[in-house]
């Protein structure tokens, strides 16, 4: 009841129904008039005083404060989110999926319980870069599996690649331009543009981003995905990596941002070492995430900064709070140091390899297979399927009719020229689902 009274008087003051310096009824008089207790009126008046609507004069009563004219509140409308939450597909060949059934639920839960019960100090604030023990653990892991050369002080842990990229962009001078791959990762481009940066789009050849066009662009920061170019699947050879490192070494303001996208899922042998690992001049910022290895909802990503940028980061952001829960950080730390990550990675890699082989075999067995061009099978979790225009139109018609979600490679281009093909992600589809979906998609 006191809240009703408070809201009524506040609205009357905001709308001008009760004027500035007008005296309100005494608590006793208002309580008698409304047939409520004086305590109810006193509570409502106290709330109004606290929020500045009214003020009290000793031995006189309560008066209305001066409240500037307020814009009337508009009706809250419901947003249409249908464009962002598309559902109703029988099969979805999305590229950002994982096999959730392979998540190590028991192990993760066991380690999480140990952390919660054994580490109450994790309730306290931690290092802005992430817990030292996790950074130590990660530096060893990256050196062993990706050839990354770093010390824990160079590592920064954050809630996703997009967040870390946003922080990283602010470390560069505003006038520096960024070069990105075309086609490429649209979210990264959005983050860079949202930071007010100029972006140059660089076309690819069979070895990845073209150095000649990079020179011509005038860009100083190059964002690349060399281990498995997204979305084409190109694996950048060592010669091209060396060319880009030469470009970066020619000016002190030049850097390469290496997004080591899907480097763990190389099916053609041991992955090529990271660009950062062969960089002798401190020109490479290495970035990666655990979202594809574990689950998209586990928002733990990291970047390795060259020493001078690591110092600059701490000067500018050292007082910030880490965006990843310390409990989750320590669970991951134990998951890595206990050898669980290595075993989990081997297991899911075998699962995804079988699914890649199954999808590849299904496509090769199609009557129209001689009219298809398949690429990207060397690494990653999707294939690129190119078809002549007439067949491509038929595939799209089938997808729409059968409620199968597929993705056009052309949608990932920022500028011409575009290469028309389809992207088929297979991580979340069973062998039976793929068999049914492929049969429906390529029916003639």
Buried (B, 14 or more C-beta within 10 A) or exposed (E): EBEEBBEEBBEBBBEEEBEEEEEBBBBEEBBEEEEBEBEBBBBBBBBBBEEEBBEEEEEEBBBBBEBEEEEEEEEEEEEEEEEEEEEEBEBBBBBEBBBEEBBBEEBBEBBBEEBBEEEEEBEEEBBBBBBBBBBBBBBEBBEEBBBBBBEBBBBBBBBBBBBBBBBBBBBBEEEBBBBBBBBBBBEBBEBBBEBEBEBBBBBBEEBBBBBEBBEEBEBBBBBBBBBBBBBBBBBBBEEBBBBBBEBBBEEEEBBBBBBBBBBBBBEEEEBBBBBBBBBEEBBBBBBBBBBBBBBBEBBBBBBBBBEEBBBBBBEEBEEEEBBBBBBBBBBBBBBBBEEBBBEBBEEBBEBBEEBBBBBBEBBEEBEBEEEBEBEBBBBBBBBBBBBEEEBBEBBBEBBEEBEBBBBBBEEBBBEEEBEEBBBBBBBBBEBEBBBBBBEBBBBE
